Amino acid sequence: MNRKGFTLLEVLIVVIIIGVLATLGLANYQIVIENTHDKKAQSNLKLIRNAERIYRMEQGVYAPCPTILVVNNILKLAIPNPSVSTDAPWLYSVTVTNPTSAFSSKAVRNVTDSRRRAWCVDQNPDIEPYVCSP
């Protein structure tokens, strides 16, 4: 018997295997994307901390910055703004607890689902950004 082509069963098995592999790959892809967003927030928080330290050296006090617009204007940064850019998944703010010695900065994930989380950093350059409550 001369067979040319594939049977329906062979094609179905291949389609099912490709579907399972694609599902696993998509789940891992989402994890990688979220980790990338976290690293970007941590990096921006370190920039804010360094800019605050420079601002304090020049002005003598830390600058309170309740929104990203104020952060960018006062601290002379260019962190993406969620209201302007679709590539800005974080909301940033700076809270000054003592103008001459203490501040904290927070990045909150700009989503309303289970991916909502926050990273914080303070004036201490030895402490890396850490997970905090949104």
Secondary structure, 3 states (H helix, E strand, C coil): CCCCCCCHHHHHHHHHHHHHHHHHHHHHHHHHHHHHHHHHHHHHHHHHHHHHHHHHHHHCCCCCECCHHHHHHHHCCCCCCCCCCCCCCEEEEEEEEECCCEEEEEEEECCCCCCCCEEEEECCCCCCCEEECC
